[in-house]
C-alpha cells in the first residue's frame, strides 16, 4: 500500500465512522446513561467487532457471507432483534431517578458493556459486505496483502475509536446535564426510537444494496 493509497483509506475511514449508525447510537446512549469513563467499555466492544469483521474480510470469509443468503439473513435478523431489544429497553427506562440509577448500576459492568458494543457491531452483516467492497480498492497486489490489511485495520480502529469517543463524550457531558425526570424520559425515548429506526433500516437491507 502506497502513501497515497493509505491516505485515501484514511479519509474513507473518517467518512465511514462519522456516518450515523447503530454504533453511534449505542455510544451516545451509553455515554448518557453511564458516563464517559464507563461508556468507554462499549467502545472497546465496538472495536473488537470491527477487528473481527476486518479479519473475516481479510481471510476471504466475507465472500462466503456474500454468497450465502442464509448466513446473511441469519446475522441480519439477529441484529434486527437485538437492536429492537435495546430500543425497547431504552424506551421503557422512563425518566424516574430510580429507573435511571438502576439502569446505570445494571450496565456499569465492563464485561456487559463490552458485550453490548460487540453485538451491536457484529450483528450487522452489511458492515462486512461493505468492507468487502471497499477494502480491496486500496490494496496494492504487488505487495504483501496481509500487512496491508493489518495497517488498514489499525487505521480503521483508531479512527473509529476517536469518533465513538466523541459521540460518547458528547452524550456524557451535554445530555447528562438534563437531569429532570421529563428530560430523561425524552432522552431515553429518543435513543430508544433511534435504536428501533436502526433496526428498521437493517431489516430492509439486502445483500444487493452493498455489492
N, C-alpha and C positions, 0 to 999 in steps of 0.2 A: 504494500500500500504506500503510495507516494504521499508527500506532504499535502499536495493539492487534494488528493482523494480523502485523506483524513480530515482536512479542513471542511470539505463538503459534507462528510458524515457528521462532523461536529455540529455544523449548522442544522443538519437534518435532525439530529438528536434533540436539539433545543426545541425545534418545531413540534416533534413528536411528543416530547414530555410536557410542553406547555398546552397542548391540545386538551380541552376538558374531557374528562373520562371518569370511570369508576374509581381509579386510583386517587385522583384529585379530590373527589367527593369524600372518599374514605379518609384521606389525610386531613381535610378540613373538619369533618365530623369528629374525628378522634382528637384533634387539637382543641376543638371547642369543649369537648366533654372531659378530657383528662389532662389537658395542658401540653406544652411543647416537649418537655423532658420525657414524659411517659409516652406521648404521641410518637416519639422517635422510633419506638419499637415497631409501630405499624409500618414505618418507612423501611425498616430492616426487612420486614416480611415482604413488602412490595419488591424490594431489590433482589431478594433471594429467588422470588418467582421470575423476575426478569432475567437473572443469570441462568436459571434453568431453561427458560424459553430460548435464550441465545444458544445454549448448548444443544438444545433439540434441533434448532435450525442448522447449527454447525455440523452436527452429526448426521444430517440428512434425514432425520426422523420427521422433520417438518413436512417434507414432501409426502410422507406416508399419511400424515394427518390431512393434508390437502386431498389426497387420493381417496381417503376413507370417509364416506359420508356418515357412517355410523359413529366413528370416533369423533368427528367434528360435532355432530348433533348431540352426542352424549355429554361432551365437555360444555357445549353451549347451554344446554338446558340445565345442567348443574349450576352453571354460572347465573342463569336467569333466576333459578330458585334461591340461590344464596343471596343475590342482590335484593330480591324481594323480601327475604328474611331480614336482612339488615335494614331495609326500608321500613318494614313493619315494626321492628324493634325500636328504631329511632323515632318513628311516628308515635308509637304508643308510650314513649318515655314521658310524654307530657311536659309539665313545667314546674311541678311542685319541687320544693327543695329536697324533700325526702327521696323522690324518684331520681332526681339528678345525682344526688350524693350516692345512692345505691348503685346507679349505673356506673359511676366513676369507680367505686370500690370493686364492682364486678369485673370491669375491663382493665383494671390497672395492672394486672399480672403481665409481665413482659411476654411470657410464652403465649398467652392468649392474644395479645396484640400482634405479635409476630405471625401467628397462625392466621389471624383475620386478614392482615395485609397480604400474606402469601396466597390465600384462597381468592381474594378479590382479583389479583392479577392473573393467577394461574388458571382460573376458571373462565378465562376469556380466550377462546380459540382464535378469534380474528387477530389477536396480537401476534400469535405465532405465524399465521398466514401472511400478515402484513410484513413482519420481519423477514419472512422467506422471500417476499417480493422485493424488499428494499436492500437488504444486506449484500446480496451478490453484485449489485450495481457498483459497489465501492471496492470490490476485490480486484487485486492485480494477480491474475492467474500465473504470472511468471515468477511469483514469489511464494514462499510457504503460506498456505491458506490458514493453517491453524494459528499462526502468530497474528495474522491479520484479524481473525475472529476474536482473539484474545484482546487485542487493542480496541476493537470495536465494543467489546463487552465492557471493558474498563471505562471507556468513554461514555457509553450509554448509561451505565450505572451511576457514574459520577455526576453526569448532568441531571439524571432523573432524581437523584438524592437531593441535589440543590433545589430543584423545582418543588419537590414534595415537602422539603423542609420549609420552603417559603409558604406553601399552602397551609402547612400545619401551624407555623408561627403566626401567620395572619389570623387564622381562626382562634388560636390561643390568646393572642393579645387584643384583638379587636372584638371578636364575637363574645369572648368570655366576659367582657365588660358589661354585657347585657345580662343583668342578674335577676330581674323580676320574673315571677312565675309566668306571666304572659309572654315576655320576651323569650324566655327559654322554650316555651311551648311553640312559638313561631319558628325559632331556630331548629328545634328538633323535627318539626313537621316539614320545614323546608328541606332539610337534609334527607329526611325520610322520603319526601317526594322526589328528590334528585336520585336517590338510590333506585327507586321504582322506575324513574324515567330511563336510567341506565339499563335496567333490566329489560324495559320495553325495546330500547334500541338494539340490545343484544339479541332479543327474541326474533327480531325481523332481519337479522343479519344472515346472509347466505355466503357460502364459500365464493361464489362468483363475484361478490361485491369487492373482493380484495385480490382478485387474480388478474 
